[in-house]
Amino acid sequence: MKKYNAFISFILIIFCHSVSYSQKITTGIYSGINFSDIHGQDFGGKWESKPGPLQGFYLGYSLSRSIGIQTGINFSTVYYEHKTTYYPYIYFTPSYYDIIPVYYYQGDDKMDFSFLRVPLLFTVSIPSAIQFNMKAGLIFSFMQDHSLSNSYSSSSSSSEPDNTKKKDFGYMFSSGISYPLSDKFKAAFNVSYLAGRKKFLENTSYRQGSSEFTLGIDYEFLKKNKTTINPRFASDSTSKKVTVTYLGGVDISWNGLTADRGKYSSGTGPSLGFTVNFPMKSGFSFISGVSFERKGYSMKDSSALFYKYMNKGTPMYYVDTKVQIDYAVIPLLMSFPIGKSQMVFFNTGPWLGLKLNARNVGVAYNEIHSESSYMVNKTVIYDDLERYIKDNDIGWIFSTRVSLPLFNRYKVDLALQYSTGFKNVYNTTIVAEQQSSSVADHVIRNRTISFIVGFTIPASKH
């Protein structure tokens, strides 16, 4: 392993030296922390999000002022830990009652993985006072070491083959900011999300996943320029007008189905992201970007299922749960000014949502009667619903935005936004293959109202 790492480092050093005088090459080192987020888990129990270390090196090549490609190498360790569903209960008899203490069975299901990973990413950078960066693409993983609990080991004998997959590939989405420290150095902060595509254990649906938070130093290889214009701030007429708005807010979402609508209510979740604003004539502008949004609904009723109202089945529960679906949302909006002040705008256009996670969380109670006793069971729910939810959704956005000046060049935006999804994202085909037709008969249509606050950063000056 040490020889392999040394060889890769040697190749990277040679490559860096050979291109160190190219104006279009950027390199950097980074370190940070990842939080595990396993995909494809079964019903019952909860996989905890555990922190692990991360460090790496990257090389970027700029195709233009704003567009480029990036690769590199990073080393990360991902820790998974499973907590089993627990069932506290109260037991009564005619002559006395006995309250059984609440307990939480701490399972020993743990998995640790160490990876060498190679990303291949498409990058977009928006020149501004604080430069914004967005990256998306593929990432290839090569397992270096791992440890499994007994319940996931293929056998107790070390002589028999391991059932873990050593290679994986997946998707990576990243956004961040960088701040110039000098003509050649920048400090960078990035948030990334990784989702593996291959099952890594036999006889399971588990796939790798994690969120990453990193700090790093970027170095730009610049040619000497006799002009007085600093290349770091050079931009064309379009980029000088482009602005970036960082967003944060709260989503109120519900299920827009028609049947049994009264059985479901709304839920809340975060909305975080950014937009890139491309101005046009007369105050009009085109807006795109990425936001991470939680959609879904809540349910408080008697049902045989925890995420769907179903009045037939055994046992019946009183259910108090939430269905939470996390999306990376990409809007394509046109912004129209209202009035001559150009402080109030109406935004509208389509959006594409890429599913990141789906889960069912909450509690459920069921009663058991007999001639001599009465018992109430409580089930704590944290079930994965990824297989039951389609991979994407599309819809339309209507938004009203007020833009207020701040410190002359900056702006604060206040927005009220309504988003409607066009698709039934409940995957009836997959559910019908694994469950009965009555379970597959369900509709989930995303509806969301968002209250959003944005902070707009102007384009950089010459």
N, C-alpha and C positions, 0 to 999 in steps of 0.2 A: 504494500500500500504506500509506504514512504517513497519507494523508488518511483512509483507511478505519479505521485504528487510532484516529486522533484522534476520529473521529465516534463510534465505539463507546465510547471512554472518556468523551466528553461526555455521551452518553445515560446511562451508568452513574452519573456524578456527579449528574445531575439526579434520577435515580431514587432514589439514596441519600439525597439531601437531602429529597425528598418524603416519605420514610418514616422519617426519622431519629428520630422521636419515638415510633415504634411499639415496644411492649415485645416483640413477637414476631419482630423482625428481627435477624439476626446477619450481619455481614460480615467478611471477612478477606482478607489477602494471604498468598501463600506462594511459596516458591522451593525448587528441589531438583534432582534428577537422575533421568533415566530410563535404563533398560537395555533395549535392543532385544530383541525376541523374535518373529521373523518366523514366520508360520504358513503351512502349505501348501507347504513346500519339497519338492523332489524328492529321490529317493534319490541318494546320492553326495555326499560333502563335508559341510561344516559351516558354518552361519551363526553367526558369533561374536556374543556379546552385547556390544554397544558402549555406552558411556555418552554421554549427551547432556543439554543444559540444559533446564530447565523452570521457568516462572514463571506465576503467574496470580492471579485475583481471584474471590471467590465471594460469593453472596448466599443466605442461608438463611431460611426462614420456618417457624416452629414451629406445627404444628397442635395440639400438646398439649405436656405437659412432656417427653415422650420421643420423639415422632414429628414429622417435618417433611419438607420438600422443599428442594432446593438446586439452584441453577444458577450460572452464572458464565462466565468466559472464561479460557482459558489458552493460552500460546504454548509450543510444544515443538519440538525438533529431534531426529529419530531417525536414527541411523546404523546401516547394515547392512554387514557385510563377510563374504564367503564364502571359505572355505578348501577347496580341492579335495582329494578323497580321494587318498592317495598309496600307492605300491606299492614299498616297499623289497624287495630280494630277494637271495639268495645263489646263485651260479652255480658249478657244479663241472664239470670235464671229467676224463677218465681220467689225463691227464698233468700237470694242474695245477688249481689252483682260484683263482678270482678273486672276492673279496668286493666287490660293488658298494656304494659308500657309500650310507647311508641319506639320503634327501632328502625334503624337504617342498615340494611345488610351491605357492608362494604365488600364488594367483590374484588377478587385478585386479578381481574382481567386487565392486563397492562401490555402495551406493545411499544417498543422503542425502535426507531429507524434512523440510520445515518446515511446521508445522500451526498453524492457529487452531482451537481446539476448544471446544465448548459442551456441557457435561454437563447432564443432567436426572436428578436422583437422588432416591431415597427414603432418608430418614435415620432412624436409631434411636440415641438417646443414653441411656445408663444413668448416673444421678447416683451418684457415689461420690467418695471422697477424691480420686482421679484419675479424671476423667470419661472414660468409654469411648464411642466413636462408631463406628457402622457405616453404610456407604452402598452403595447398589447402584442401577443403572439404565442408561440409555442415554447415549451420548456421540456427538456429531456432529462430524466433522472436515472442515476445509476446507484443502486444500493451498495453501500460499503460495509455496513454491519447492521445487525438487528438483534432484538431480544423479544421473545414472546412468552406470555404466561402459559401454564400447562394446558389450559382449555383451548389454546390456539396452536399448540405445537403439533406437528404431524405425528410424532411418536415420542416415546420416552427414551428411545435408543438414539444416541448421537450418530450411530453408524448408518441409519436410514436417511434417505434424502429429505431435504427441507422442502416445505410446500409453499414458500414465499417466492414471488416473482422479483427478479433482480433488476429488471428494466421497466421503465414507465415513460409515458409522455403525457402532456396535458396542456392546459391553457393558463396563461398568466396575464393579469391586468394590473397596471400600476399607474399611479399618479403621484406627483410630488412637486416640490419647489426647490429652487437653488438660488443662492445669494452670492454675488461676487465678493471675494475677499481681496483679489488683486486682478491684474490683467489676465492671469493664467489660471488662478485657483478659484474654486467655488465651493461653498458649503452646501450640502444637499440633504434633503429629508424626503423619503419616499414611503408610500404605503402600497403594498402589493397583495394580490389575492391569487392563490394557486389552486387548481383543481385537476387532479389526475384523472385519466380516462380508462386505465386498465385495472382490473381487479387484482389485488396483490396477494390474496390468500385463496387457496382452493376451497370450494364449497361455501364461499361467502360472496357477498356483493360489495365488500369494502373497497373503497378507492381513496387514495391519498388526497389530503387537502390541508391548507393552512393559510393564515394571514400573516403578513410580514411588515415590520416597522423598522426602518434602517436609517442610520446617519452615515454620511460619507463625505469624502473630499474628491472633487473632480479637477482634472488637469487638462487644459487645452493646449495642443501643440500648434502654435501660431507662427506663421512666417513674418519676418520683419516687414513693416510697411512704412514707406517714407511719407505717406500722407498723414495728416493730422487727425484723421478719423479713427477712433478706436474700433477695431474689428468686433469687439465684444458687443458694441452697441449699434453696429451697422445694420440697417434694415431697409427694406423697400417701402414704397409709399403705402402699401396695403397693411404691412405689419405694424406701421406706426399708428394706425387707427384701431387695430384690433385690441380689445380689452378682455380680461379674464375676471369672472365673478365667482367667488367662493361662496357656497351656499350651505345653510344648515337650517333645519326646521323639524316639524312634527307632521306625520301623516295620520289622518283618520280614515281608515279603510273599512270596507264591508263587502259582502258577497251580493252581487247584483242578479241573483237568480230570481225566478218568478214563483216557483212552487215552494211552499213552506217558508216563505221569507220571514214570517214572524218568529220562527224558531232560531234565527241567527241575529246577531247584533254586531256593532262595529268594534274594531280594535285599533290600537295606536302603535306607532313605531317611528323610528328615526328616519330622516332624509338628509343625506350628506353628499356633497359633490361640488361640481364646478360647471360653469358654462363658458364658452368662448364666443364672443360677440363680434360679428363682422358687420360693420356699419355700411349702409347704402345711402342713397340720396333721400332728402326730405325727412330725415329722422327714422326711416325704415332701417331694419337690420335683420340679418340672419343669425340664429342662435343654435348652437349645438353644444355637446359636452357629454359628461357622464355623471350620474348620481347613483348612490347606493340607497335603495328604498326597501322598506318592509311593508308588504301588503298582506291582506288576509281578513279574518273575521273571528268573532268569538261566539260561543254557544253555551247557553245555560238552560238545560231541559232534560227530560228523561229520554234516554236513548240506549240502544244496544251497541252503538258505536261511539267513539270518542271525538270524531271529527265531522260526523254527518248525522242528521236526525234520522233515526230508524226506530219505529215504534213496535217492531216485531223482532223477537230474538230472546235468547237466554244466555246469561242473566241480563236484566235491565238495570241501568245505572242512572243516578242523577249526575249529569255531566256539567262541569264548569271548566271549559278548556278554550284554547286559542289555536287557530291555524295561522302559522306565520310563514310567509314566502318571501325570501330575500331576492331582490333583482338588482342587476346592473342596468340602469335605464339610460338609453341614448335618445335624446329628443332631437327633432329637426323642426325648428320653429321659425315662423315669421313674426316680427315684432312691428306693431303699428302704433304710432304716436296718437294720443287723444288730446286734442287742443294744440295751441301754439307754443305752450311753455315747454313741451317735450320733457315733462316730468312724469306723466302718466302714460302707460303703454298697455296695449292689448296684445297678448302673445297666443298663437295657436299653431298647431301642426301635429304630425304623427310622432309616435315614440315606439321604440323597440326595447323590450325587456328581456335580458338574458338571466335565466334562473341560476342563482348561486346556492341556495339552500331551501329546504322546506321541512317544517316540523310541526308536531302537534304537542302542545304543552298544557299542563293544568292538573286537575284532580277529578276523581270520579268516586261516587259512593254507591254501594249496593247493600241491600238488607237481606238477611237470611232468617226465616222464621221456622220454628218448630213448636211442638206442644210444650216443650220445657225450656226453651231458650229463645233469645233474640240477639242477633249479631249484626253489626254494621262494619263493613269492610271499606277502607279508604285506599284507593290506588293513585299513586303519584305518577303522572304521565309525562314522558319526554320521548316521543316516538318520531322516527325519521319518516318523512312522507315523500322523499325525492322521487321514488319510482312511481308515485301516484300523481305527480304534477308534471306537466309538459315542460320541455326545456326552455321555451320562450313564450312571450306574449307580445301582442301589438295593440296599439290603441291610439287615442287622440287626446290632446291636451288643450284646455282653455285656461288662460291665466290673465289676471290683471296685476300690473306691477307699477309701483310708485318709486321713482328714483330721486334720491335727495343728495345734494352735494355735501361733501365732507372734506375739510382741509383743502379746498380749492380743486385739487386734481383727483381726489378719491370720491367715491359715491357709496351710499348705503341704499340697498334695494329692499323694499317690503312687498311681498307678493302673496296673493291668494290664488291657488291653482286647483282645478278640477281635472282629474284624469279618469278616462273610461277605457277598459279593455274590451277588445272585440271578440276574443276567443274564450271558449270554455277550456280552462287550463287543467281541468281534472282529466287524467289520462284513463278514460273508460276502457280502452283496449287492453292496457296492461292490467288494470284491476279485474276485468272480466276473466283474464287468463289465470289469476291467482285467487279470486274470490267468487262469490255467487253473483248472479245478475242483479239482485237487489242491492248489493253493495256497490256495484258499478254504476247504478242509476243515480247520478249526482251531477251537479253543475257548480263550478266555481268561476265567476266572472269578476274580475278585479275592478273595484270602484274606489277612488281615493280623492279626498280633499286635503290639501297641504297648505300649511302656514309656513312661509319661508322668509328668512332674512339672508341677504347677500351683501358681500363687500367687494366692490369693483376696484381693481388695480389698473391704472392707466398704462398705456404703452410707454416703452422706454424713450428717453430723450437722447438726442445726438450728443 
